Amino acid sequence: MIENGPPEDSTAHIPDQASAPDDYDAPLGRKARKARRRAARKVLRSPARTTAKVTATLVVVLAFLVLGDRWAVLYAENMAAEKVQESLKLHAEPEVHINSFPFLGQVAMGNIDNVEVNVPHVPAGPVSVAQVKGSVDDIRIVGSLPSSVKGAVLSKVRGDVFLSFDDLNREVGASQVTLAPGKQRNTVQAKGDLPVAGKKAQIRGRAHLERTGDRGLALSVEDTKIVVPGLLTYTPGKGGGLQLAAPTINKMDQRETEQATGQRLLPGKLMKGGALDALADHPALLKPAGIDPSLIQGLQKLQEPKVAQKMEFSAQLPKDMPGDLRLRDITVTNEGIRAQLSGKDVPLGT
């Protein structure tokens, strides 16, 4: 029988330590591999950490630069507001907004993109302008920075001048007269109370708004009327006359009144010429209607220029405003009167 195993006298091969399988140094191999992986991760992380630190540093530097630029803008805005208030002799300091970035860079180049100014209550003759809003584009600095700046040139100025009806009602003529938008374009209605011979009459007028030259505007009153409700309406001046209300005519002796005035009596009809004087000469004609003769005498003393003067006004831009600034396109709104302001190459401080 043949046996598969080795003969008994054969010598078995025993492997020495040098040729031992890899499992003998497995613990040492695992540690080495872990160390190598940790080192590789450190190498990979180092560039990312460096980039993050550089980015954070740049962000901080840029933030300080922007903050410094904004502080410079605030300082320049305050200085400009003080100069405008001083030059125009304003009671309140105006608002100045510099819309330029980077501001310091533009200053260094000698040009500033845009500045907005809001000036409240500018004196303009007998009235005050409620508000002047302006925007300036392309401001060229004259002189050398930083110590030899002589001024600036405002290449393009555009703005809005606003006269408030509330202010005009307080400042124009008699305090009883109020102004409001008229029905026609660029017209203003004027109305209020006017004492006449101890009675409270109502004054009505229509005013027209127009430019006076390039730097002013004026409100001239037309069609002034004095109304005594329920009794009469009187229009002073040339072309005016007396209109009697229906309740008044119905109580008067029409035949005698027509003989005295020389005109036919009709409700609302304008009796021109000497009708008012004729009624003043015949006070007995007024008695049935309950009209005090002193009222007619008071109306006789009213003259159109004096009545209109209570509602008229004119306004001019301050004479010491620099450069060629002009008013354009005047319009009447519900709140007041607006006019556009424009100018080119306006010198400032030069």
C-alpha positions as a Markdown table, in Angstrom:
| # | Residue | x | y | z |
|---|---|---|---|---|
| 1 | Met | 0.0 | 0.0 | 0.0 |
| 2 | Ile | 1.3 | 3.3 | -0.9 |
| 3 | Glu | 1.1 | 6.1 | 1.8 |
| 4 | Asn | 0.6 | 9.7 | 1.0 |
| 5 | Gly | 2.6 | 11.2 | 3.9 |
| 6 | Pro | 6.4 | 11.7 | 3.9 |
| 7 | Pro | 8.6 | 9.0 | 5.0 |
| 8 | Glu | 9.4 | 8.8 | 8.7 |
| 9 | Asp | 13.1 | 9.4 | 8.2 |
| 10 | Ser | 12.5 | 12.6 | 6.2 |
| 11 | Thr | 13.4 | 15.9 | 7.8 |
| 12 | Ala | 10.4 | 18.4 | 8.0 |
| 13 | His | 11.1 | 21.9 | 6.8 |
| 14 | Ile | 10.7 | 24.4 | 9.7 |
| 15 | Pro | 10.5 | 28.0 | 8.5 |
| 16 | Asp | 12.9 | 30.4 | 10.2 |
| 17 | Gln | 12.0 | 33.8 | 11.6 |
| 18 | Ala | 13.4 | 35.6 | 8.6 |
| 19 | Ser | 11.0 | 33.9 | 6.3 |
| 20 | Ala | 8.0 | 34.1 | 8.6 |
| 21 | Pro | 4.7 | 35.3 | 7.1 |
| 22 | Asp | 3.6 | 38.9 | 7.1 |
| 23 | Asp | 1.2 | 38.3 | 10.0 |
| 24 | Tyr | 4.1 | 38.4 | 12.4 |
| 25 | Asp | 4.7 | 42.1 | 12.0 |
| 26 | Ala | 1.0 | 43.0 | 11.4 |
| 27 | Pro | 0.7 | 45.2 | 14.6 |
| 28 | Leu | 3.7 | 47.3 | 13.5 |
| 29 | Gly | 2.3 | 47.7 | 10.0 |
| 30 | Arg | -1.0 | 49.0 | 11.1 |
| 31 | Lys | 0.6 | 51.8 | 13.2 |
| 32 | Ala | 2.8 | 52.8 | 10.4 |
| 33 | Arg | -0.1 | 53.0 | 8.0 |
| 34 | Lys | -2.1 | 55.2 | 10.5 |
| 35 | Ala | 0.8 | 57.5 | 10.9 |
| 36 | Arg | 1.2 | 57.9 | 7.2 |
| 37 | Arg | -2.5 | 58.7 | 6.8 |
| 38 | Arg | -2.4 | 61.3 | 9.5 |
| 39 | Ala | 0.6 | 62.9 | 7.8 |
| 40 | Ala | -1.1 | 62.9 | 4.5 |
| 41 | Arg | -4.2 | 64.6 | 6.0 |
| 42 | Lys | -2.1 | 67.3 | 7.6 |
| 43 | Val | -0.4 | 67.9 | 4.2 |
| 44 | Leu | -3.9 | 68.2 | 2.5 |
| 45 | Arg | -5.3 | 70.4 | 5.3 |
| 46 | Ser | -2.4 | 72.9 | 5.4 |
| 47 | Pro | -3.2 | 74.7 | 2.0 |
| 48 | Ala | -6.9 | 75.0 | 2.9 |
| 49 | Arg | -6.1 | 76.4 | 6.2 |
| 50 | Thr | -3.7 | 78.9 | 4.7 |
| 51 | Thr | -6.2 | 80.0 | 2.1 |
| 52 | Ala | -8.9 | 80.5 | 4.8 |
| 53 | Lys | -6.6 | 82.6 | 6.9 |
| 54 | Val | -5.6 | 84.8 | 3.9 |
| 55 | Thr | -9.3 | 85.2 | 2.9 |
| 56 | Ala | -10.2 | 86.2 | 6.4 |
| 57 | Thr | -7.4 | 88.7 | 6.5 |
| 58 | Leu | -8.4 | 90.2 | 3.2 |
| 59 | Val | -12.0 | 90.5 | 4.4 |
| 60 | Val | -10.9 | 92.3 | 7.6 |
| 61 | Val | -8.7 | 94.7 | 5.6 |
| 62 | Leu | -11.4 | 95.5 | 3.1 |
| 63 | Ala | -13.9 | 96.1 | 5.9 |
| 64 | Phe | -11.5 | 98.6 | 7.5 |
| 65 | Leu | -11.0 | 100.3 | 4.1 |
| 66 | Val | -14.8 | 100.5 | 3.5 |
| 67 | Leu | -15.3 | 101.8 | 7.1 |
| 68 | Gly | -12.6 | 104.4 | 6.6 |
| 69 | Asp | -14.1 | 105.5 | 3.3 |
| 70 | Arg | -17.6 | 105.8 | 4.9 |
| 71 | Trp | -16.2 | 107.9 | 7.8 |
| 72 | Ala | -14.5 | 110.2 | 5.3 |
| 73 | Val | -17.9 | 110.6 | 3.5 |
| 74 | Leu | -19.7 | 111.5 | 6.8 |
| 75 | Tyr | -17.0 | 114.0 | 7.6 |
| 76 | Ala | -17.3 | 115.6 | 4.1 |
| 77 | Glu | -21.1 | 115.6 | 4.3 |
| 78 | Asn | -21.0 | 117.5 | 7.7 |
| 79 | Met | -18.4 | 120.0 | 6.4 |
| 80 | Ala | -20.5 | 120.6 | 3.2 |
| 81 | Ala | -23.7 | 121.1 | 5.2 |
| 82 | Glu | -22.0 | 123.7 | 7.4 |
| 83 | Lys | -20.7 | 125.6 | 4.4 |
| 84 | Val | -24.1 | 125.7 | 2.7 |
| 85 | Gln | -25.8 | 126.9 | 5.9 |
| 86 | Glu | -23.2 | 129.6 | 6.3 |
| 87 | Ser | -23.2 | 130.8 | 2.7 |
| 88 | Leu | -27.1 | 130.9 | 2.5 |
| 89 | Lys | -27.6 | 132.2 | 6.0 |
| 90 | Leu | -30.0 | 129.4 | 6.8 |
| 91 | His | -31.6 | 128.9 | 10.2 |
| 92 | Ala | -31.5 | 125.1 | 9.8 |
| 93 | Glu | -28.6 | 123.0 | 8.6 |
| 94 | Pro | -29.3 | 121.3 | 5.3 |
| 95 | Glu | -28.9 | 117.6 | 4.6 |
| 96 | Val | -26.1 | 116.5 | 2.3 |
| 97 | His | -25.6 | 113.0 | 0.9 |
| 98 | Ile | -22.5 | 112.0 | -1.1 |
| 99 | Asn | -23.4 | 109.1 | -3.3 |
| 100 | Ser | -19.9 | 108.1 | -4.4 |
| 101 | Phe | -17.8 | 105.0 | -3.8 |
| 102 | Pro | -15.0 | 104.7 | -3.3 |
| 103 | Phe | -15.1 | 108.3 | -2.1 |
| 104 | Leu | -11.5 | 108.7 | -1.2 |
| 105 | Gly | -10.4 | 107.3 | -4.5 |
| 106 | Gln | -12.6 | 109.8 | -6.4 |
| 107 | Val | -11.4 | 112.6 | -4.2 |
| 108 | Ala | -7.8 | 111.6 | -5.1 |
| 109 | Met | -8.7 | 111.7 | -8.8 |
| 110 | Gly | -10.3 | 115.1 | -8.4 |
| 111 | Asn | -13.9 | 114.1 | -9.3 |
| 112 | Ile | -16.9 | 113.2 | -7.3 |
| 113 | Asp | -19.8 | 111.4 | -9.0 |
| 114 | Asn | -22.9 | 112.6 | -7.3 |
| 115 | Val | -24.1 | 114.7 | -4.3 |
| 116 | Glu | -27.7 | 115.3 | -3.1 |
| 117 | Val | -28.7 | 118.4 | -1.0 |
| 118 | Asn | -31.9 | 119.1 | 0.8 |
| 119 | Val | -32.2 | 122.7 | 2.0 |
| 120 | Pro | -35.2 | 123.6 | 4.2 |
| 121 | His | -36.8 | 127.1 | 4.4 |
| 122 | Val | -34.6 | 129.3 | 2.1 |
| 123 | Pro | -35.4 | 133.0 | 2.4 |
| 124 | Ala | -36.7 | 134.3 | -0.9 |
| 125 | Gly | -38.0 | 137.9 | -0.4 |
| 126 | Pro | -41.3 | 138.3 | 1.5 |
| 127 | Val | -41.8 | 134.5 | 1.7 |
| 128 | Ser | -39.6 | 131.6 | 2.4 |
| 129 | Val | -39.1 | 128.6 | 0.1 |
| 130 | Ala | -40.3 | 125.5 | 2.1 |
| 131 | Gln | -37.7 | 123.2 | 0.5 |
| 132 | Val | -35.0 | 123.1 | -2.1 |
| 133 | Lys | -33.9 | 119.6 | -3.2 |
| 134 | Gly | -30.9 | 119.4 | -5.5 |
| 135 | Ser | -28.7 | 116.7 | -7.1 |
| 136 | Val | -25.3 | 117.5 | -8.5 |
| 137 | Asp | -23.5 | 115.2 | -11.0 |
| 138 | Asp | -19.7 | 115.3 | -11.8 |
| 139 | Ile | -18.2 | 117.6 | -9.2 |
| 140 | Arg | -14.7 | 118.7 | -10.4 |
| 141 | Ile | -12.3 | 119.7 | -7.5 |
| 142 | Val | -10.3 | 122.8 | -8.3 |
| 143 | Gly | -6.8 | 122.9 | -6.8 |
| 144 | Ser | -4.4 | 120.2 | -5.6 |
| 145 | Leu | -5.1 | 117.8 | -2.8 |
| 146 | Pro | -5.0 | 117.8 | 0.1 |
| 147 | Ser | -4.0 | 121.3 | 1.2 |
| 148 | Ser | -4.5 | 123.5 | -1.8 |
| 149 | Val | -8.2 | 123.0 | -2.7 |
| 150 | Lys | -9.7 | 126.2 | -4.0 |
| 151 | Gly | -13.2 | 125.1 | -4.6 |
| 152 | Ala | -15.2 | 123.0 | -7.0 |
| 153 | Val | -17.2 | 123.2 | -10.3 |
| 154 | Leu | -20.7 | 121.6 | -10.3 |
| 155 | Ser | -21.0 | 120.3 | -13.9 |
| 156 | Lys | -24.7 | 119.5 | -13.8 |
| 157 | Val | -27.2 | 120.8 | -11.2 |
| 158 | Arg | -30.9 | 119.8 | -11.2 |
| 159 | Gly | -33.4 | 120.3 | -8.4 |
| 160 | Asp | -36.8 | 121.0 | -7.2 |
| 161 | Val | -38.0 | 124.2 | -5.4 |
| 162 | Phe | -41.2 | 123.9 | -3.3 |
| 163 | Leu | -43.3 | 126.6 | -1.8 |
| 164 | Ser | -45.9 | 125.2 | 0.6 |
| 165 | Phe | -49.4 | 126.6 | 0.6 |
| 166 | Asp | -49.3 | 126.3 | 4.4 |
| 167 | Asp | -46.3 | 128.7 | 4.5 |
| 168 | Leu | -47.8 | 131.0 | 2.0 |
| 169 | Asn | -51.1 | 131.2 | 3.9 |
| 170 | Arg | -49.2 | 132.4 | 6.9 |
| 171 | Glu | -46.8 | 134.8 | 5.2 |
| 172 | Val | -48.8 | 136.3 | 2.3 |
| 173 | Gly | -50.9 | 139.4 | 3.0 |
| 174 | Ala | -53.7 | 139.1 | 5.5 |
| 175 | Ser | -53.8 | 136.0 | 7.6 |
| 176 | Gln | -57.5 | 135.5 | 6.8 |
| 177 | Val | -56.7 | 134.7 | 3.1 |
| 178 | Thr | -55.9 | 131.1 | 2.1 |
| 179 | Leu | -54.5 | 129.8 | -1.1 |
| 180 | Ala | -55.4 | 126.6 | -2.9 |
| 181 | Pro | -55.0 | 125.0 | -6.4 |
| 182 | Gly | -57.2 | 126.6 | -9.1 |
| 183 | Lys | -59.2 | 124.7 | -11.7 |
| 184 | Gln | -57.1 | 125.9 | -14.6 |
| 185 | Arg | -53.4 | 125.1 | -15.1 |
| 186 | Asn | -51.0 | 127.2 | -13.1 |
| 187 | Thr | -53.8 | 129.0 | -11.3 |
| 188 | Val | -54.4 | 129.5 | -7.6 |
| 189 | Gln | -57.7 | 130.2 | -5.8 |
| 190 | Ala | -57.6 | 132.7 | -3.0 |
| 191 | Lys | -60.3 | 133.0 | -0.5 |
| 192 | Gly | -60.9 | 134.3 | 3.0 |
| 193 | Asp | -62.8 | 136.7 | 5.2 |
| 194 | Leu | -62.7 | 140.5 | 4.9 |
| 195 | Pro | -64.4 | 142.8 | 7.4 |
| 196 | Val | -66.5 | 145.5 | 5.7 |
| 197 | Ala | -68.4 | 148.1 | 7.8 |
| 198 | Gly | -68.7 | 145.7 | 10.7 |
| 199 | Lys | -69.8 | 142.8 | 8.5 |
| 200 | Lys | -67.9 | 139.7 | 7.6 |
| 201 | Ala | -67.6 | 139.6 | 3.8 |
| 202 | Gln | -65.9 | 136.8 | 1.9 |
| 203 | Ile | -63.1 | 137.6 | -0.5 |
| 204 | Arg | -62.6 | 135.4 | -3.6 |
| 205 | Gly | -60.0 | 135.6 | -6.2 |
| 206 | Arg | -58.2 | 133.7 | -9.0 |
| 207 | Ala | -54.5 | 134.2 | -9.3 |
| 208 | His | -52.1 | 133.3 | -12.1 |
| 209 | Leu | -48.6 | 132.0 | -11.5 |
| 210 | Glu | -45.7 | 132.9 | -13.8 |
| 211 | Arg | -41.9 | 133.1 | -13.9 |
| 212 | Thr | -40.3 | 136.4 | -13.5 |
| 213 | Gly | -37.0 | 136.2 | -15.3 |
| 214 | Asp | -34.9 | 133.1 | -14.7 |
| 215 | Arg | -34.7 | 133.2 | -10.9 |
| 216 | Gly | -38.1 | 134.3 | -9.6 |
| 217 | Leu | -41.9 | 133.7 | -9.7 |
| 218 | Ala | -44.9 | 135.8 | -9.0 |
| 219 | Leu | -48.6 | 135.3 | -8.3 |
| 220 | Ser | -50.9 | 138.0 | -9.7 |
| 221 | Val | -54.5 | 138.1 | -8.7 |
| 222 | Glu | -57.4 | 138.4 | -11.2 |
| 223 | Asp | -61.2 | 138.4 | -10.9 |
| 224 | Thr | -61.3 | 139.6 | -7.2 |
| 225 | Lys | -64.8 | 139.5 | -5.7 |
| 226 | Ile | -66.3 | 140.5 | -2.4 |
| 227 | Val | -69.2 | 138.3 | -1.4 |
| 228 | Val | -71.8 | 139.1 | 1.3 |
| 229 | Pro | -73.7 | 135.8 | 1.5 |
| 230 | Gly | -77.4 | 136.1 | 0.7 |
| 231 | Leu | -77.1 | 139.8 | -0.1 |
| 232 | Leu | -74.7 | 140.8 | -2.9 |
| 233 | Thr | -71.4 | 140.3 | -4.7 |
| 234 | Tyr | -69.1 | 143.2 | -5.5 |
| 235 | Thr | -66.2 | 143.2 | -8.0 |
| 236 | Pro | -64.0 | 146.2 | -7.4 |
| 237 | Gly | -62.0 | 148.0 | -10.1 |
| 238 | Lys | -62.3 | 148.7 | -13.8 |
| 239 | Gly | -64.9 | 146.4 | -15.4 |
| 240 | Gly | -66.4 | 145.4 | -12.1 |
| 241 | Gly | -69.8 | 146.2 | -10.6 |
| 242 | Leu | -72.5 | 145.0 | -8.3 |
| 243 | Gln | -74.6 | 141.8 | -8.3 |
| 244 | Leu | -77.6 | 141.5 | -6.1 |
| 245 | Ala | -78.8 | 138.1 | -4.9 |
| 246 | Ala | -82.4 | 137.0 | -5.5 |
| 247 | Pro | -83.5 | 137.3 | -1.8 |
| 248 | Thr | -82.3 | 140.9 | -1.9 |
| 249 | Ile | -84.0 | 141.9 | -5.1 |
| 250 | Asn | -87.3 | 140.3 | -4.0 |
| 251 | Lys | -87.4 | 142.6 | -0.9 |
| 252 | Met | -86.5 | 145.8 | -2.7 |
| 253 | Asp | -88.8 | 148.1 | -4.7 |
| 254 | Gln | -87.7 | 147.1 | -8.2 |
| 255 | Arg | -89.2 | 150.1 | -10.0 |
| 256 | Glu | -87.6 | 152.7 | -7.7 |
| 257 | Thr | -84.3 | 150.9 | -7.7 |
| 258 | Glu | -84.2 | 150.6 | -11.5 |
| 259 | Gln | -85.0 | 154.3 | -11.7 |
| 260 | Ala | -82.2 | 155.2 | -9.3 |
| 261 | Thr | -79.5 | 152.9 | -10.8 |
| 262 | Gly | -80.7 | 153.2 | -14.4 |
| 263 | Gln | -80.4 | 149.4 | -14.8 |
| 264 | Arg | -82.8 | 146.6 | -14.7 |
| 265 | Leu | -82.7 | 144.3 | -11.7 |
| 266 | Leu | -82.1 | 140.7 | -12.3 |
| 267 | Pro | -80.6 | 138.1 | -9.8 |
| 268 | Gly | -76.9 | 137.7 | -10.4 |
| 269 | Lys | -76.8 | 140.4 | -13.1 |
| 270 | Leu | -73.6 | 142.6 | -13.0 |
| 271 | Met | -74.7 | 146.2 | -12.7 |
| 272 | Lys | -71.8 | 148.2 | -13.9 |
| 273 | Gly | -71.0 | 151.9 | -13.8 |
| 274 | Gly | -72.5 | 153.9 | -10.9 |
| 275 | Ala | -75.0 | 151.4 | -9.6 |
| 276 | Leu | -73.2 | 151.1 | -6.2 |
| 277 | Asp | -72.9 | 154.9 | -5.9 |
| 278 | Ala | -76.6 | 155.2 | -6.7 |
| 279 | Leu | -77.6 | 152.8 | -3.9 |
| 280 | Ala | -75.3 | 154.7 | -1.5 |
| 281 | Asp | -77.1 | 157.9 | -2.5 |
| 282 | His | -80.6 | 156.3 | -1.8 |
| 283 | Pro | -80.2 | 154.3 | 1.4 |
| 284 | Ala | -84.0 | 154.0 | 1.7 |
| 285 | Leu | -83.9 | 151.6 | -1.2 |
| 286 | Leu | -81.8 | 149.2 | 0.9 |
| 287 | Lys | -83.9 | 149.2 | 4.1 |
| 288 | Pro | -86.5 | 146.6 | 3.0 |
| 289 | Ala | -83.7 | 144.2 | 2.2 |
| 290 | Gly | -82.1 | 144.7 | 5.5 |
| 291 | Ile | -78.8 | 146.1 | 4.0 |
| 292 | Asp | -77.0 | 148.6 | 6.2 |
| 293 | Pro | -76.0 | 151.7 | 4.2 |
| 294 | Ser | -72.6 | 151.6 | 5.8 |
| 295 | Leu | -72.0 | 148.3 | 4.0 |
| 296 | Ile | -72.4 | 150.0 | 0.7 |
| 297 | Gln | -70.2 | 152.8 | 1.8 |
| 298 | Gly | -67.5 | 150.4 | 2.9 |
| 299 | Leu | -67.6 | 148.6 | -0.5 |
| 300 | Gln | -67.2 | 152.0 | -2.2 |
| 301 | Lys | -63.9 | 152.4 | -0.4 |
| 302 | Leu | -62.5 | 149.1 | -1.6 |
| 303 | Gln | -60.1 | 149.3 | -4.5 |
| 304 | Glu | -59.0 | 146.4 | -6.5 |
| 305 | Pro | -55.2 | 146.9 | -6.1 |
| 306 | Lys | -55.6 | 146.9 | -2.3 |
| 307 | Val | -57.7 | 143.8 | -2.3 |
| 308 | Ala | -55.5 | 141.9 | -4.6 |
| 309 | Gln | -52.4 | 143.0 | -2.7 |
| 310 | Lys | -53.6 | 140.8 | 0.2 |
| 311 | Met | -53.2 | 137.7 | -2.0 |
| 312 | Glu | -50.3 | 138.5 | -4.3 |
| 313 | Phe | -46.7 | 137.6 | -3.7 |
| 314 | Ser | -43.4 | 137.2 | -5.5 |
| 315 | Ala | -40.3 | 135.1 | -4.6 |
| 316 | Gln | -36.8 | 135.2 | -5.9 |
| 317 | Leu | -33.9 | 132.8 | -5.5 |
| 318 | Pro | -31.3 | 134.3 | -3.1 |
| 319 | Lys | -29.0 | 136.7 | -5.0 |
| 320 | Asp | -25.9 | 135.1 | -3.3 |
| 321 | Met | -26.6 | 131.7 | -4.8 |
| 322 | Pro | -23.5 | 130.8 | -6.9 |
| 323 | Gly | -23.5 | 130.4 | -10.7 |
| 324 | Asp | -26.1 | 130.3 | -13.4 |
| 325 | Leu | -29.0 | 128.6 | -11.6 |
| 326 | Arg | -32.4 | 129.0 | -13.2 |
| 327 | Leu | -36.0 | 128.1 | -12.5 |
| 328 | Arg | -37.9 | 126.0 | -15.0 |
| 329 | Asp | -41.4 | 124.6 | -15.5 |
| 330 | Ile | -43.5 | 126.0 | -12.6 |
| 331 | Thr | -46.5 | 123.9 | -11.6 |
| 332 | Val | -49.3 | 124.1 | -9.0 |
| 333 | Thr | -49.9 | 121.0 | -6.9 |
| 334 | Asn | -52.3 | 120.2 | -4.1 |
| 335 | Glu | -49.6 | 120.9 | -1.5 |
| 336 | Gly | -48.1 | 124.1 | -3.1 |
| 337 | Ile | -46.1 | 125.5 | -5.9 |
| 338 | Arg | -43.1 | 123.6 | -7.5 |
| 339 | Ala | -40.5 | 124.8 | -9.9 |
| 340 | Gln | -37.6 | 122.9 | -11.4 |
| 341 | Leu | -34.1 | 124.2 | -10.8 |
| 342 | Ser | -31.2 | 123.7 | -13.2 |
| 343 | Gly | -27.7 | 124.8 | -13.9 |
| 344 | Lys | -24.4 | 123.9 | -15.6 |
| 345 | Asp | -20.8 | 124.4 | -14.6 |
| 346 | Val | -21.7 | 126.2 | -11.4 |
| 347 | Pro | -18.6 | 127.4 | -9.5 |
| 348 | Leu | -18.5 | 126.9 | -5.8 |
| 349 | Gly | -15.9 | 128.6 | -3.6 |
| 350 | Thr | -13.7 | 129.5 | -6.6 |
